[in-house]
Amino acid sequence: MADILGKMQKRNESFNEFLNEIQTMIRRQGSFTTSQELEQIYTNIHPGYRNYIKRRDFSSLQELTELAEEYNITITIDEQERKTRFQYFISDILIRLNSEQWKAKIDFDKLKVSFDQ
């Protein structure tokens, strides 16, 4: 039981991976009702999901899974928009610098810029 209570979804762990692992643990434990299983899964999901998905918004595991997928799409779109804004911002800075003495190293995936003189 302590394993199940301690099984929290990790930051970079997908909802489906987390769901498979915790459901396996719950089945092995054997004494959870369907509603207890649903409550435990919701309690253990990453806080980002809980901020987006309110308990009153679902009554089944299927509905929770659909909301988690919706959240994943929202997060992906937000990350893409953030990267695009960052790329425009950095491009603007480089244009303004317009100097050959600076060599910019841009890692758009990590949203990181470094300059060498």
C-alpha positions in Angstrom: 0.0 0.0 0.0 2.8 2.4 0.8 4.3 1.8 -2.7 1.0 3.0 -4.2 0.8 6.0 -2.0 4.3 6.9 -2.9 4.0 6.4 -6.6 3.8 9.9 -7.9 3.9 10.8 -11.5 7.3 12.2 -12.4 7.7 15.5 -14.3 8.7 14.0 -17.6 6.6 10.8 -17.2 3.7 10.5 -19.6 0.3 10.0 -18.1 -0.1 6.7 -19.9 3.2 5.4 -18.5 2.2 6.5 -15.0 -1.3 5.0 -15.4 0.1 1.6 -16.5 2.5 1.5 -13.6 0.1 2.6 -10.9 -2.7 0.3 -12.2 -0.3 -2.6 -12.1 0.6 -1.8 -8.5 -3.1 -1.4 -7.5 -4.0 -4.7 -9.2 -1.2 -6.5 -7.3 -2.4 -5.0 -4.0 -5.9 -6.2 -4.8 -8.1 -4.4 -2.3 -9.0 -1.2 -4.2 -12.6 -0.5 -5.4 -13.0 1.2 -8.8 -13.7 4.5 -7.1 -10.7 4.1 -4.7 -8.5 3.4 -7.7 -9.7 6.5 -9.5 -9.1 8.7 -6.4 -5.6 7.3 -5.9 -4.7 7.8 -9.5 -5.9 11.4 -9.4 -4.1 12.0 -6.1 -0.8 10.7 -7.5 -0.8 12.5 -10.9 1.6 15.4 -11.4 0.4 18.7 -10.0 0.3 20.2 -13.4 -2.4 17.8 -14.4 -4.3 18.4 -11.1 -4.2 22.2 -11.8 -5.7 21.6 -15.2 -8.1 18.7 -14.3 -10.5 19.3 -11.4 -11.9 16.3 -9.6 -15.5 17.4 -10.4 -14.7 17.2 -14.2 -14.6 13.4 -14.4 -16.3 10.4 -13.0 -14.4 7.6 -14.7 -10.9 6.6 -15.6 -11.8 7.0 -19.3 -12.8 10.6 -18.7 -9.7 11.3 -16.6 -7.6 9.8 -19.4 -9.3 12.0 -22.0 -8.7 15.1 -19.9 -5.0 14.1 -19.4 -4.6 13.8 -23.2 -6.3 17.2 -23.6 -3.8 18.7 -21.1 -0.9 17.1 -23.0 -2.0 18.8 -26.2 -2.4 22.1 -24.4 1.1 21.9 -22.9 2.7 20.9 -26.3 1.1 23.9 -28.0 2.2 26.2 -25.2 5.8 24.9 -25.5 5.8 25.3 -29.2 4.5 28.9 -28.9 7.1 29.7 -26.3 9.9 28.4 -28.5 8.6 30.4 -31.4 8.5 33.6 -29.4 12.0 32.9 -28.1 13.3 32.4 -31.6 11.8 35.7 -32.8 13.2 37.4 -29.7 16.7 36.1 -30.2 16.6 36.9 -34.0 15.6 40.4 -33.1 18.5 40.7 -30.7 21.0 39.4 -33.2 19.8 41.8 -35.9 20.1 44.7 -33.4 23.6 43.6 -32.4 24.6 43.4 -36.1 28.2 43.0 -35.1 30.7 40.5 -36.4 32.6 40.6 -33.1 29.8 38.5 -31.5 29.3 34.9 -32.4 26.0 33.7 -31.1 25.4 30.1 -30.2 21.7 29.4 -30.1 20.2 26.2 -28.8 16.5 26.6 -29.6 15.6 23.2 -28.0 17.0 24.3 -24.7 16.0 27.9 -25.1 19.6 28.9 -24.4 21.8 31.5 -26.0 25.5 32.1 -25.4 27.9 34.7 -26.9 31.6 34.4 -27.7 33.7 37.5 -28.4 
